[in-house]
Amino acid sequence: MPDAMHGGPCREQLSEQWMRERGRRELVISSLRQHLAEQPTARAVRLCARRWIADINYLADGVIAVLNSTENEE
């Protein structure tokens, strides 16, 4: 039976969502690549990449904390 009959997202909706997520990821990766390319030395590139990694992990920890708090409320 088609997914629409079960109230779930249809194939077109999933495809559109996937394309939006892929586009967002490409924009972010391109921005990061450009920022890394602007660094003057290989060492600076590595340091910059490590800072980005730390920032992303910090953001992920915040999102996880919110998810955990909403799960505990249910």
Secondary structure, DSSP 4 states (H G I P E B T S, - for coil): --GGGGTSPPHHHHHHHHHHHHHHHHHHHHHHHHHHHT-SSHHHHHHHHHHHHHHHHHHHHHHHHHHHHHHHH-
